[in-house]
Amino acid sequence: MGSAAAIVEDRLARRDRQVAALANAVLDWWDDGARRQADLIDRAASPDHVLRGLTLSVKANVDVEGARTTAASKALDNVAPAAADAPVVAKLRAAGAIFLAQTNMVEFAYGALGPNPHHGAPLSPLFPGERRVTGGSSSGAAVTVALGVVDAALGTDTSGSVRIPAACCGVASFKPTQGRYSAEGIIPLTPTFDTAGFLAPDITTCDRLDAAVTGRTVTADVPPLAGTRFLVPRGFLTAVACDNTMLSRFERALDELRRAGAAIADADMSYLVDVGDAARAGSMVAVEALSWHEALLAERAERYDPRVAPRIAAGASVPALTYFRARRQLEALADRYAADIGEAVAILTPTVPGVPPKLSELAEDARYLALNLRIMRLTEIANRINVPSLTVPIGDGAGAASILLTGQRGDDIRLLETGRAIEAVVREIK
């Protein structure tokens, strides 16, 4: 491994060679700060620097000392720079990680497709010339990882916001059980469902980042897949209606995992459709978002994304009983899921139901909202019932093909270790 300073210069050089592909992905570059941090790391040579020289981008809703945390909204263009790092940033910095850039996102994280009317729409590097969206809301984060200008990215995930863009850009990602990482210093969308999460070239890097934040040691050996149990929720997949091409790649991945010894059984689990529907019926995202945005909306609504402000404001008309009924329903569905998954490590599905849409397909509001709902149908369940989840590209991720592991609450380490074993198999698929 080279010096931290050399790593930073290499990543900056990569950035300078890929300016066009990075369009709209980054709000601010911290070249000077990254160089200073690298110099400090090289001079300290501390054993605590388990991430020494690993470069990260940070989503614009997470506090980084000295940077303005705007969540990519003009409504917050008057905020002062953050006085301190968010705790998750501070832990990564203490482990020797270097923060290189602040990334664009769907305004206030309220969207799963990626565009931002103030700062533009990042485009997926998987589809050169096709102008397909990255997925959201951690849109710019996925692009910076996919292009190799950083080694990983810190994002947030409320309905799939690290896993969807990871799949759409051909990288890996990890969403932990909520509460595993501190939410302090992060602008919330829906506190019941929000969590910080990571995007990286591989699950091993996600595992290292999780270990740095939680203070554990990463196991070097990849666990064997032989005998490891998984479920495929066939009824749920039928209800979501994935594209045939996506399902074909997914089935190929399952075949390879079976050859590696994985025990994969089919289950119906069609009730998983009810998980997302319950949250929508209770308008849970809008209600909780409004609790943070109410005063800001009253003062600066005209500076919001016109596709975000009305959806947040709609939370004001939701009866309390409707909201709490949805919470109770989700608790019951979480119990049912836990009983059904039993001894299995995870359920397996694709991450997204098809290729990400072209930017031109999002011009009409009705179409935008329909595509927004469709792209998060497979990922949202992990947030609603609070279980960890990760995504691994199939092969090189062509066509946004990936496999999504949705695990058991609190069983994050086993899911990450199993994800590394699955990755070793499915990344070899041509």
C-alpha positions as CSV (number, residue, x, y, z in Angstrom):
1,M,0.0,0.0,0.0
2,G,1.4,3.4,-0.9
3,S,1.3,6.5,1.3
4,A,-2.0,8.2,2.0
5,A,-0.7,11.2,0.2
6,A,0.0,9.1,-3.0
7,I,-3.4,7.6,-2.8
8,V,-5.1,11.0,-2.6
9,E,-3.1,12.2,-5.6
10,D,-4.0,9.1,-7.6
11,R,-7.8,9.6,-6.9
12,L,-7.6,13.3,-7.8
13,A,-5.9,12.4,-11.1
14,R,-8.6,9.8,-11.8
15,R,-11.2,12.6,-11.2
16,D,-9.5,14.9,-13.6
17,R,-9.6,12.2,-16.3
18,Q,-13.3,11.6,-15.9
19,V,-14.8,15.1,-15.7
20,A,-17.6,14.4,-18.2
21,A,-18.7,11.1,-16.6
22,L,-18.8,12.8,-13.1
23,A,-21.1,15.6,-14.3
24,N,-23.6,16.5,-11.6
25,A,-22.3,13.9,-9.2
26,V,-20.3,16.1,-6.9
27,L,-21.2,19.3,-5.1
28,D,-17.8,20.1,-3.6
29,W,-14.3,18.7,-3.8
30,W,-12.0,19.0,-0.8
31,D,-8.6,18.6,-2.4
32,D,-6.7,20.7,0.1
33,G,-8.4,19.2,3.1
34,A,-7.8,15.7,1.8
35,R,-4.1,16.4,1.3
36,R,-3.7,17.8,4.8
37,Q,-5.5,14.8,6.2
38,A,-3.3,12.4,4.2
39,D,-0.2,14.2,5.5
40,L,-1.3,13.8,9.1
41,I,-2.0,10.1,8.5
42,D,1.4,9.5,7.0
43,R,3.2,11.3,9.8
44,A,1.2,9.5,12.5
45,A,1.5,5.9,11.3
46,S,-1.0,4.9,13.9
47,P,-2.1,1.3,14.4
48,D,-5.6,2.7,14.9
49,H,-5.6,3.7,11.2
50,V,-7.2,0.5,10.0
51,L,-8.6,2.4,7.0
52,R,-5.4,4.3,6.3
53,G,-5.6,6.2,3.1
54,L,-9.0,4.9,2.1
55,T,-10.8,7.7,0.3
56,L,-14.5,8.5,0.7
57,S,-17.2,10.7,-0.7
58,V,-19.9,11.9,1.6
59,K,-23.6,12.4,0.8
60,A,-24.7,16.0,1.2
61,N,-27.1,15.3,4.1
62,V,-24.2,14.2,6.4
63,D,-22.2,16.7,8.5
64,V,-18.5,17.1,7.7
65,E,-16.7,19.7,9.7
66,G,-16.3,22.9,7.7
67,A,-18.7,21.9,4.9
68,R,-22.3,23.1,4.5
69,T,-24.8,20.3,4.9
70,T,-27.6,21.2,2.5
71,A,-29.0,17.9,1.5
72,A,-28.6,19.3,-2.0
73,S,-31.5,21.7,-1.5
74,K,-31.6,25.5,-2.2
75,A,-33.8,25.7,0.9
76,L,-30.6,25.3,3.0
77,D,-28.3,27.4,0.9
78,N,-28.0,29.9,3.8
79,V,-26.8,27.3,6.5
80,A,-23.5,27.7,8.2
81,P,-20.8,25.1,7.8
82,A,-21.0,22.2,10.1
83,A,-19.2,22.8,13.4
84,A,-18.3,19.1,13.8
85,D,-18.2,15.8,12.0
86,A,-21.2,13.5,12.3
87,P,-20.2,10.7,14.6
88,V,-20.1,8.2,11.8
89,V,-17.8,10.5,9.9
90,A,-15.6,11.1,13.0
91,K,-15.2,7.3,13.5
92,L,-14.1,6.8,9.9
93,R,-11.7,9.7,10.1
94,A,-10.2,8.4,13.3
95,A,-9.6,5.1,11.5
96,G,-7.6,6.8,8.8
97,A,-10.2,7.4,6.1
98,I,-9.9,10.5,4.0
99,F,-12.9,12.6,2.9
100,L,-12.5,13.8,-0.7
101,A,-15.9,15.1,-1.8
102,Q,-19.5,15.9,-1.0
103,T,-21.9,14.2,-3.4
104,N,-25.1,15.3,-5.0
105,M,-28.4,13.5,-4.0
106,V,-32.1,13.6,-4.5
107,E,-33.1,16.7,-2.5
108,F,-33.6,15.8,1.2
109,A,-33.3,12.1,0.2
110,Y,-36.9,12.0,-0.9
111,G,-36.7,10.0,-4.1
112,A,-35.3,6.7,-5.5
113,L,-34.4,7.8,-9.0
114,G,-31.6,10.3,-8.6
115,P,-32.3,13.7,-10.4
116,N,-32.0,17.0,-8.5
117,P,-33.5,20.2,-10.1
118,H,-30.9,22.4,-8.5
119,H,-27.7,20.5,-9.2
120,G,-28.6,18.3,-12.1
121,A,-29.0,14.6,-12.6
122,P,-26.0,12.3,-12.3
123,L,-26.0,9.5,-15.0
124,S,-25.2,5.9,-14.6
125,P,-21.7,4.9,-15.9
126,L,-23.1,1.5,-16.8
127,F,-25.0,2.9,-19.8
128,P,-22.7,5.3,-21.6
129,G,-24.6,7.4,-24.1
130,E,-28.1,6.3,-22.9
131,R,-28.5,8.9,-20.2
132,R,-30.0,6.6,-17.7
133,V,-30.4,7.7,-14.1
134,T,-28.3,6.5,-11.2
135,G,-31.1,5.6,-8.9
136,G,-31.3,7.5,-5.6
137,S,-31.2,9.0,-3.3
138,S,-27.4,8.5,-2.9
139,S,-27.0,9.3,-6.6
140,G,-23.7,11.1,-6.8
141,A,-22.2,8.7,-4.2
142,A,-22.7,5.7,-6.5
143,V,-21.1,7.5,-9.5
144,T,-17.9,8.4,-7.5
145,V,-17.4,4.8,-6.5
146,A,-18.3,3.4,-9.9
147,L,-15.7,5.6,-11.6
148,G,-13.0,4.8,-9.0
149,V,-12.4,8.4,-7.9
150,V,-13.0,7.3,-4.3
151,D,-12.6,3.9,-2.6
152,A,-16.1,4.1,-1.0
153,A,-18.9,6.4,-0.2
154,L,-21.0,7.2,2.8
155,G,-24.7,7.5,2.0
156,T,-28.0,7.1,3.7
157,D,-30.8,4.6,3.1
158,T,-34.5,5.1,3.9
159,S,-36.1,2.9,1.2
160,G,-33.1,1.6,-0.7
161,S,-31.1,4.8,-1.1
162,V,-27.6,3.2,-1.0
163,R,-28.6,-0.2,-2.6
164,I,-30.6,1.2,-5.5
165,P,-27.9,3.5,-6.9
166,A,-25.3,0.8,-6.1
167,A,-27.2,-1.6,-8.4
168,C,-27.8,1.0,-11.1
169,C,-24.1,1.9,-11.2
170,G,-22.6,-1.6,-10.8
171,V,-21.1,-1.4,-7.3
172,A,-21.8,-3.1,-3.9
173,S,-23.5,-1.6,-0.9
174,F,-24.6,-2.3,2.7
175,K,-27.5,-1.0,4.7
176,P,-27.2,-2.0,8.4
177,T,-29.9,-2.7,10.9
178,Q,-31.2,0.7,12.0
179,G,-29.5,1.9,15.2
180,R,-26.2,0.2,14.3
181,Y,-24.7,3.6,13.4
182,S,-25.4,6.9,15.0
183,A,-27.9,9.2,13.2
184,E,-26.6,12.3,14.9
185,G,-25.3,14.9,12.4
186,I,-27.4,13.6,9.5
187,I,-30.5,15.4,8.2
188,P,-33.3,13.0,8.6
189,L,-36.0,12.0,6.2
190,T,-37.9,9.4,8.1
191,P,-36.2,8.6,11.4
192,T,-38.1,5.3,11.8
193,F,-36.5,4.0,8.5
194,D,-33.3,6.1,8.0
195,T,-29.8,4.8,8.4
196,A,-26.4,5.6,7.2
197,G,-24.9,3.1,4.8
198,F,-22.0,2.4,2.5
199,L,-21.3,2.0,-1.2
200,A,-18.0,0.4,-2.3
201,P,-16.5,-1.7,-5.1
202,D,-17.0,-4.8,-3.0
203,I,-18.5,-6.2,0.2
204,T,-15.1,-6.6,1.8
205,T,-14.7,-2.8,1.8
206,C,-18.2,-2.4,3.2
207,D,-17.3,-4.9,5.9
208,R,-14.1,-2.9,6.7
209,L,-16.1,0.3,7.0
210,D,-18.7,-1.2,9.2
211,A,-15.9,-2.6,11.4
212,A,-14.3,0.8,11.7
213,V,-17.6,2.4,12.8
214,T,-18.6,-0.3,15.2
215,G,-15.1,-1.0,16.6
216,R,-14.9,-4.7,15.7
217,T,-12.3,-6.7,13.8
218,V,-12.9,-8.0,10.3
219,T,-12.4,-11.7,9.8
220,A,-10.1,-12.3,6.9
221,D,-11.4,-15.7,5.8
222,V,-14.5,-15.9,3.6
223,P,-17.0,-18.4,5.1
224,P,-18.0,-21.4,3.0
225,L,-21.3,-21.3,1.3
226,A,-21.8,-25.0,1.5
227,G,-25.0,-25.7,3.6
228,T,-25.7,-22.0,4.1
229,R,-29.5,-21.5,3.8
230,F,-31.4,-18.9,1.8
231,L,-34.9,-18.3,0.7
232,V,-36.2,-16.9,-2.6
233,P,-39.6,-15.2,-2.0
234,R,-41.3,-16.3,-5.3
235,G,-44.7,-14.8,-4.5
236,F,-43.1,-11.5,-3.8
237,L,-41.1,-11.5,-7.0
238,T,-44.2,-12.3,-9.0
239,A,-46.0,-9.4,-7.4
240,V,-43.1,-7.0,-8.2
241,A,-43.0,-8.2,-11.8
242,C,-39.3,-7.9,-12.5
243,D,-38.2,-7.7,-16.1
244,N,-37.4,-11.0,-17.8
245,T,-33.8,-10.0,-18.4
246,M,-33.2,-9.1,-14.8
247,L,-34.8,-12.4,-13.6
248,S,-32.7,-14.4,-16.1
249,R,-29.5,-12.9,-14.6
250,F,-30.8,-13.5,-11.1
251,E,-31.6,-17.2,-11.8
252,R,-28.1,-17.6,-13.3
253,A,-26.7,-16.3,-10.0
254,L,-28.8,-18.7,-8.0
255,D,-27.6,-21.6,-10.1
256,E,-24.0,-20.7,-9.5
257,L,-24.6,-20.4,-5.8
258,R,-26.2,-23.8,-5.7
259,R,-23.2,-25.2,-7.4
260,A,-21.1,-23.6,-4.6
261,G,-23.2,-25.6,-2.1
262,A,-25.7,-23.0,-1.0
263,A,-29.0,-24.4,0.2
264,I,-31.6,-22.2,-1.6
265,A,-35.3,-22.9,-1.1
266,D,-38.3,-21.3,-2.6
267,A,-41.0,-19.6,-0.4
268,D,-44.1,-17.7,-1.3
269,M,-43.8,-14.6,1.1
270,S,-46.1,-12.6,-1.2
271,Y,-47.2,-10.7,1.9
272,L,-43.9,-8.8,1.6
273,V,-45.7,-6.5,-0.9
274,D,-47.8,-5.4,2.1
275,V,-44.7,-4.1,3.9
276,G,-44.2,-1.2,1.5
277,D,-47.9,-0.7,1.0
278,A,-48.5,-0.4,4.8
279,A,-46.0,2.4,5.1
280,R,-47.5,4.2,2.2
281,A,-51.1,3.7,3.5
282,G,-49.9,5.4,6.7
283,S,-48.0,8.1,4.9
284,M,-45.2,7.4,7.3
285,V,-42.4,9.0,5.2
286,A,-44.4,12.2,4.7
287,V,-45.5,12.5,8.3
288,E,-42.0,12.0,9.8
289,A,-40.4,14.2,7.1
290,L,-42.9,17.0,7.9
291,S,-41.9,16.9,11.6
292,W,-38.4,18.1,10.6
293,H,-39.4,20.3,7.6
294,E,-42.5,22.1,8.9
295,A,-40.9,25.4,9.8
296,L,-38.5,25.4,6.8
297,L,-41.4,24.7,4.4
298,A,-43.3,27.6,5.9
299,E,-40.4,30.0,5.3
300,R,-38.8,28.7,2.1
301,A,-41.1,26.4,0.2
302,E,-40.4,28.1,-3.1
303,R,-36.7,26.9,-2.9
304,Y,-37.6,23.2,-2.6
305,D,-37.7,20.7,-5.5
306,P,-41.3,21.0,-6.7
307,R,-41.5,17.2,-6.6
308,V,-40.4,17.1,-3.0
309,A,-42.2,19.9,-1.1
310,P,-45.8,18.8,-1.9
311,R,-45.1,15.2,-0.8
312,I,-43.7,16.3,2.5
313,A,-46.5,18.9,3.0
314,A,-49.0,16.1,2.5
315,G,-48.1,14.7,5.9
316,A,-50.1,17.5,7.6
317,S,-53.4,15.9,6.5
318,V,-52.7,12.4,7.8
319,P,-54.7,11.4,10.9
320,A,-52.6,10.2,13.8
321,L,-54.6,6.9,13.9
322,T,-53.7,6.2,10.2
323,Y,-50.0,6.7,11.0
324,F,-50.0,4.5,14.1
325,R,-52.1,1.8,12.5
326,A,-49.3,1.5,9.8
327,R,-46.7,1.2,12.5
328,R,-48.6,-1.6,14.2
329,Q,-49.0,-3.4,10.8
330,L,-45.3,-3.2,10.1
331,E,-44.5,-4.7,13.5
332,A,-46.8,-7.6,12.8
333,L,-45.2,-8.1,9.3
334,A,-41.7,-7.9,10.8
335,D,-42.7,-10.7,13.2
336,R,-44.1,-12.8,10.3
337,Y,-40.9,-12.3,8.3
338,A,-38.7,-13.3,11.3
339,A,-40.7,-16.5,11.7
340,D,-40.6,-17.3,8.0
341,I,-36.9,-16.7,7.5
342,G,-36.1,-19.1,10.4
343,E,-32.5,-20.4,10.1
344,A,-31.9,-18.9,6.7
345,V,-29.3,-16.1,6.5
346,A,-31.3,-14.0,4.1
347,I,-33.9,-13.9,1.4
348,L,-32.5,-13.4,-2.1
349,T,-34.0,-11.2,-4.8
350,P,-32.7,-8.8,-7.5
351,T,-32.0,-5.3,-6.2
352,V,-34.0,-3.4,-8.8
353,P,-36.7,-4.8,-11.1
354,G,-35.2,-3.6,-14.3
355,V,-32.7,-1.3,-15.9
356,P,-32.8,2.3,-14.5
357,P,-35.0,4.6,-16.7
358,K,-33.7,7.1,-19.1
359,L,-33.8,10.7,-17.8
360,S,-36.2,11.6,-20.6
361,E,-38.8,9.2,-19.1
362,L,-39.1,11.3,-16.0
363,A,-40.5,14.5,-17.5
364,E,-44.1,13.9,-16.5
365,D,-44.9,13.9,-12.8
366,A,-47.2,10.8,-12.9
367,R,-44.5,8.8,-14.8
368,Y,-41.8,10.0,-12.4
369,L,-43.8,8.9,-9.3
370,A,-44.7,5.5,-10.9
371,L,-41.1,4.7,-11.7
372,N,-40.0,6.0,-8.3
373,L,-42.3,3.5,-6.6
374,R,-41.3,0.6,-8.9
375,I,-37.5,0.9,-8.5
376,M,-37.7,0.7,-4.7
377,R,-40.2,-2.2,-4.3
378,L,-37.5,-4.8,-3.6
379,T,-35.3,-2.7,-1.3
380,E,-37.8,-0.9,0.8
381,I,-38.9,-3.9,2.9
382,A,-35.5,-4.0,4.7
383,N,-36.1,-0.4,6.0
384,R,-39.8,-1.0,6.9
385,I,-39.1,-4.1,9.1
386,N,-35.6,-2.9,10.2
387,V,-33.3,-5.7,8.9
388,P,-29.9,-5.4,7.3
389,S,-29.5,-5.7,3.6
390,L,-26.7,-5.6,1.0
391,T,-26.4,-5.8,-2.7
392,V,-23.7,-7.4,-4.9
393,P,-23.3,-6.9,-8.7
394,I,-23.7,-10.0,-10.8
395,G,-20.7,-10.2,-13.0
396,D,-19.7,-6.6,-13.8
397,G,-23.2,-5.3,-13.0
398,A,-24.1,-5.0,-16.7
399,G,-27.8,-3.9,-17.1
400,A,-27.9,-3.1,-13.3
401,A,-28.0,-6.9,-12.6
402,S,-27.3,-7.6,-8.9
403,I,-28.4,-9.8,-6.1
404,L,-30.0,-8.4,-2.9
405,L,-29.5,-10.1,0.4
406,T,-32.1,-9.1,3.0
407,G,-31.3,-10.6,6.4
408,Q,-32.3,-10.9,10.0
409,R,-32.5,-8.0,12.4
410,G,-29.2,-7.4,14.2
411,D,-27.4,-10.1,12.3
412,D,-25.3,-7.6,10.3
413,I,-22.0,-9.3,10.7
414,R,-23.2,-12.7,9.5
415,L,-24.9,-11.0,6.5
416,L,-21.6,-9.1,5.6
417,E,-19.6,-12.3,5.9
418,T,-22.1,-14.2,3.8
419,G,-22.2,-11.4,1.3
420,R,-18.4,-11.7,0.8
421,A,-18.9,-15.4,0.1
422,I,-21.7,-14.8,-2.4
423,E,-19.7,-12.0,-4.1
424,A,-16.8,-14.4,-4.7
425,V,-19.2,-16.5,-6.8
426,V,-21.5,-14.1,-8.5
427,R,-18.9,-11.6,-9.6
428,E,-17.3,-14.3,-11.7
429,I,-20.5,-14.7,-13.8
430,K,-20.0,-13.5,-17.4
